[in-house]
């Protein structure tokens, strides 16, 4: 596993890549797309760069891009179960520190 790798980051990055792919196919600028989904250009760009988003945001994005939400999640994601277990363990540890 690469240093700094997390299955969560890879997943969000791939979703962002799909959003960008469909946005550019529709020939929408970041500004136009952001206005359509209710975000400024900077936050829209962060989504495309792998920032976490809600399911409602994913739904709005799919509607604006005229695709099914599942299309934004259709990509290969290779990971080991150990990566997922590590992610879950880190979340539990962070929660117990609060």
C-alpha positions as CSV (number, residue, x, y, z in Angstrom):
1,X,0.0,0.0,0.0
2,X,1.3,3.4,-1.0
3,X,2.2,5.9,1.8
4,X,-0.7,8.3,2.3
5,X,-3.0,5.9,0.4
6,X,-6.6,5.5,1.6
7,X,-9.4,3.6,-0.1
8,X,-11.6,6.5,0.9
9,X,-9.4,9.1,-0.9
10,X,-9.2,6.9,-4.0
11,X,-13.0,6.4,-4.1
12,X,-13.7,10.1,-3.8
13,X,-11.0,10.9,-6.4
14,X,-12.6,8.5,-8.9
15,X,-16.1,10.0,-8.3
16,X,-14.6,13.5,-8.9
17,X,-13.0,12.3,-12.1
18,X,-16.4,11.0,-13.3
19,X,-18.1,14.3,-12.4
20,X,-15.4,16.2,-14.4
21,X,-15.7,13.8,-17.3
22,X,-19.5,14.3,-17.6
23,X,-19.3,18.1,-16.9
24,X,-16.8,18.6,-19.7
25,X,-18.8,16.4,-22.1
26,X,-21.8,18.8,-21.4
27,X,-19.4,21.7,-22.1
28,X,-20.1,23.3,-18.8
29,X,-17.6,25.5,-17.1
30,X,-16.8,25.1,-13.4
31,X,-18.6,28.4,-12.8
32,X,-21.8,27.4,-14.7
33,X,-21.9,23.9,-13.2
34,X,-21.3,25.2,-9.7
35,X,-24.2,27.7,-10.1
36,X,-26.4,24.9,-11.3
37,X,-25.7,22.7,-8.2
38,X,-25.6,25.6,-5.8
39,X,-21.8,25.8,-5.2
40,X,-19.2,28.4,-6.0
41,X,-16.4,27.6,-8.5
42,X,-13.9,26.7,-5.8
43,X,-16.1,24.2,-4.0
44,X,-17.1,22.7,-7.4
45,X,-13.5,22.2,-8.2
46,X,-12.8,20.6,-4.8
47,X,-15.6,18.1,-5.6
48,X,-13.9,17.2,-8.8
49,X,-10.6,16.8,-6.9
50,X,-12.1,14.3,-4.5
51,X,-13.7,16.3,-1.7
52,X,-16.4,14.4,0.1
53,X,-20.0,15.0,-0.9
54,X,-23.4,14.1,0.3
55,X,-25.7,11.7,-1.5
56,X,-28.0,14.7,-2.1
57,X,-25.1,16.5,-3.8
58,X,-24.4,13.4,-5.9
59,X,-28.1,13.3,-6.9
60,X,-28.1,17.0,-7.9
61,X,-24.9,16.6,-9.8
62,X,-26.4,13.6,-11.7
63,X,-29.6,15.5,-12.5
64,X,-27.7,18.5,-13.9
65,X,-25.4,16.3,-15.9
66,X,-28.4,14.3,-17.1
67,X,-26.9,11.0,-16.0
68,X,-28.0,8.4,-13.4
69,X,-26.3,8.7,-10.0
70,X,-24.9,5.2,-10.6
71,X,-23.0,6.4,-13.7
72,X,-21.0,8.6,-11.4
73,X,-20.1,5.6,-9.3
74,X,-19.3,3.3,-12.2
75,X,-15.5,2.7,-12.1
76,X,-13.1,0.1,-11.1
77,X,-11.8,0.4,-7.6
78,X,-9.2,-2.1,-6.5
79,X,-8.6,-2.5,-2.8
80,X,-7.7,-5.1,-0.2
81,X,-10.0,-5.9,2.6
82,X,-7.2,-4.9,4.9
83,X,-7.4,-1.3,3.5
84,X,-11.1,-1.1,4.3
85,X,-10.5,-2.6,7.8
86,X,-7.8,-0.1,8.4
87,X,-10.0,2.8,7.3
88,X,-12.8,1.6,9.7
89,X,-10.4,1.2,12.6
90,X,-9.0,4.7,12.1
91,X,-12.5,6.1,12.1
92,X,-13.3,4.2,15.3
93,X,-10.1,5.5,16.9
94,X,-10.8,9.1,15.9
95,X,-14.4,8.8,17.3
96,X,-13.1,7.4,20.7
97,X,-10.7,10.4,21.0
98,X,-13.5,12.9,21.0
